[in-house]
Structure formats: structure tokens, C-alpha cells
Amino acid sequence: MQGTLYIVGTPIGNLEDLTPRAAAAFGSADFVAAEDTRVTLKLLNHLGLKKPMVSYYEHNLKERGDYILSRIEAGESCALCSDAGMPAISDPGEVIVRDALARGIRVAPVPGPSACVTALAVSGQATGRFVFEGFLPMNARQRRERLAALAGEERTVIFYEAPHKLRATLADLAAAFGPERGVTLARELTKLHEEVDKTTLGAAAAHYAENAPRGEYVLVMEGAAAPAPEAVSLQEAAQRARRLIEEGLSPTAAAKQAAAGTPYSKSEVYRLLAREGET
């Protein structure tokens, strides 16, 4: 009987955020697959656990992935974790989850903190609809193309960034979306020096031009404003109402539907219809 691949969320900075279920998953697993075994060793020591560990990171995905999945197929259970947060989100774990499912292996989530959702929740930006971009490409051309593709994006956009790249990223964002675009910078979430700053891209770029960025950042950027509706004249609204009447609507219902989304009231459209009907 094959085992299970557990996808275990770990704290993004504060060990008190480790859930009892995550601790139990580490305790019951036969072995642990970790992005950086040194980081995960500290977590296991905190829990008082000793577990065999396998490193699984960006540059050994194929070799180690096959090894891990073969052990699970042989009956062992594995707890997969990243250095912080939920594995497989902007993380190499994405690959092993896909491969495990393709091989018919059970993949069980053990939810935990996620930096992008945590930052979004405290950002003060719109949270109903958002898009997660993670880290922007390092290649200049690819980065320009990615930002150009987001030009009309109306949903809130979330980026990750390392401190040594933050200044360049803020400059690129301000150039692409305008210095007045709103953004929230969440720094060192759940840690001692946690900071959440709701500002604009221009103000953030100016601030960090004078102050050294410190810690890991999540940038939660305001979406683009919805395009203004095209101006519609009262005459055009009345013409639309006439077409609706021809399609079977009553004059009152047609006037109401034609007025929707325009600066005019149902009564204004209806009165114009009535006047034109008298001529």
C-alpha cells in the first residue's frame, strides 16, 4: 500500500503560527522533504522531532522528485515543506505535486500561513479579486513584457520581492503603472520588525531611494481603474428603447433597461419616446 505526500504549511516568521496539525504531520511522516534542510531542522528541533530529511529544491527537482515519489509508492509517507509558508505556491513543490498526482499518489494538504494572503488581508487594498504574480522575471525584456501584460489589470496584484531588488522593482512598477498607483508594502510579516505601509508607487520609490530595504517584502498593488463608460446621449438611449420595444418589451420596461448604465433616468427616456411618438 503506497503512502501519502503531505503538503505542510509552516510559519512565515513566527513559530507560534505552526498549527497542531502541521506538527502532527511532521511527527507521523516517515521522512521530510525540505527546500533547505538546515531551515527545517530548526523547526523539527523546536518540535523535539528527529526525522530523516531529503533536500528538494529548484536545482534537483527531477532526481530528488523521482526518489521521493518512489519511496511514497513503496509505502512511506512524506511531509513536504518549504522554508516558510505554504509549499507549491511560487515554490518548487509545484512540480512534485503535479508529478505525484500523475502517478496516482495521494496528496494531502496541511494548510498553514501564506505570505501573499496574509499581506493582502492587512493591505487596505481591494481583496475581493486579486492576481498573484510572485517574483518578477530577472531578465529585463521578460520583466517588461510581464508588466505590459498587466497594464489593464483591474484586480489587486501581488508581488514578492527580495530587499536587494526592491528599489529596481519599485522603479519599474512606477514607470509601468504611474507613480500615483496605490501600493501596500508588507515587510517581515509576523516577525519582530513587521511593517505594513499603504502608500503609492512613487512615494515608496522615493522612500527607499533614501532608506535601505530590509527583510522580505510583499507588494500589494492597487488594480487599474475600470474604464469610464462611453458617453451616451439621451437620443441614443431612446433609440435603444425603441429597439427593445420592437423586440417585445413594454415601453416602460424598455425605457428602464435603456436607461441602465447611463446618466439618464427611466422617466427621461420614456418622455422622449412619448414625444417622438406624437410627431
C-alpha positions, -999 to 999 in steps of 0.1 A, spaced: 0 0 0 15 33 -10 19 62 13 9 99 12 26 131 2 16 157 28 20 194 17 27 211 51 24 248 56 49 262 80 53 297 97 64 326 76 83 341 106 66 334 139 69 298 152 38 303 173 19 301 140 27 264 135 -6 245 137 -11 214 158 -20 195 126 13 206 109 32 194 140 13 161 139 21 157 102 58 161 108 56 136 137 38 109 117 57 112 84 84 86 77 106 113 62 106 150 54 113 167 21 126 202 26 137 231 5 166 238 28 172 211 54 190 235 77 160 257 80 136 227 85 160 212 111 154 242 133 117 237 130 119 200 138 142 208 168 116 232 180 91 204 179 115 179 195 114 156 165 142 137 147 133 128 111 152 116 81 153 146 56 157 149 19 166 181 2 142 191 -26 148 225 -43 149 242 -76 181 226 -90 174 189 -81 137 186 -89 139 157 -113 164 134 -95 150 140 -60 114 141 -71 116 107 -85 134 94 -54 108 109 -31 78 96 -51 93 62 -54 96 59 -16 60 70 -12 49 44 -38 68 18 -17 47 27 13 63 56 31 47 89 39 65 122 32 59 157 47 69 183 21 77 218 34 93 250 21 114 273 41 84 293 50 47 294 42 26 271 20 46 248 -2 40 247 -40 30 284 -41 57 302 -61 78 273 -49 94 241 -63 68 220 -46 45 228 -75 64 202 -96 63 173 -72 26 178 -65 19 176 -103 41 145 -107 26 128 -76 -9 133 -89 1 120 -123 14 88 -107 -18 83 -87 -2 92 -53 -25 108 -27 -16 144 -20 -30 158 13 -29 195 22 -20 205 57 -28 243 55 -7 269 70 3 306 67 8 321 32 27 354 29 6 366 -1 -28 361 15 -15 375 49 -3 406 32 -35 410 12 -56 408 43 -38 437 60 -31 458 29 -61 480 28 -64 473 -9 -94 456 -25 -95 419 -16 -125 405 -35 -105 398 -66 -67 395 -69 -39 381 -91 -7 367 -77 24 374 -97 51 362 -73 86 373 -82 90 392 -115 115 378 -140 151 389 -136 156 392 -174 148 428 -184 129 420 -216 108 394 -199 101 417 -170 89 445 -194 66 420 -211 51 408 -179 44 443 -167 30 453 -201 6 423 -198 -7 437 -165 -13 472 -179 -51 469 -178 -54 445 -149 -82 458 -127 -77 432 -99 -53 438 -70 -19 425 -80 5 408 -55 43 406 -60 71 391 -39 105 409 -37 138 405 -20 154 435 -3 183 439 -27 160 441 -57 132 462 -42 145 496 -54 147 485 -90 113 468 -88 96 499 -74 111 520 -102 99 495 -128 64 494 -113 62 532 -111 73 535 -147 48 509 -159 17 519 -139 24 555 -128 37 570 -96 2 576 -82 -8 539 -83 -16 527 -48 5 500 -32 10 484 2 44 472 12 43 444 38 77 437 53 88 409 77 53 397 82 47 381 116 83 388 127 96 413 153 101 441 128 68 436 109 57 467 90 28 474 67 29 507 47 0 518 25 13 544 0 19 550 -37 45 536 -60 61 570 -64 63 576 -27 76 541 -20 103 545 -46 113 579 -32 114 565 4 136 535 -5 159 557 -26 169 573 8 164 542 31 179 508 27 153 480 22 154 453 49 137 420 51 114 402 26 86 422 10 52 415 -3 39 443 -26 1 445 -29 -7 469 -57 -40 485 -65 -56 474 -97 -62 497 -127 -92 518 -127 -121 505 -147 -125 523 -180 -151 550 -179 -183 541 -198 -187 557 -232 -209 588 -231 -244 580 -243 -268 608 -255 -304 608 -244 -313 603 -281 -292 572 -283 -308 558 -251 -343 564 -266 -332 547 -298 -321 516 -278 -355 517 -260 -373 517 -294 -353 486 -305 -363 469 -272 -400 477 -278 -397 462 -313 -383 431 -296 -414 428 -274 -407 448 -243 -433 473 -230 -424 510 -233 -419 513 -195 -396 482 -193 -377 493 -224 -371 528 -210 -358 513 -177 -334 489 -195 -322 515 -219 -315 540 -191 -294 515 -171 -257 525 -171 -265 560 -185 -267 593 -167 -304 594 -176 -335 583 -156 -361 559 -169 -386 588 -169 -363 609 -192 -360 582 -217 -397 574 -215 -407 611 -220 -385 614 -251 -401 582 -265 -436 596 -259 -427 630 -276 -413 613 -306 -444 591 -308 -466 621 -310 -447 635 -341 
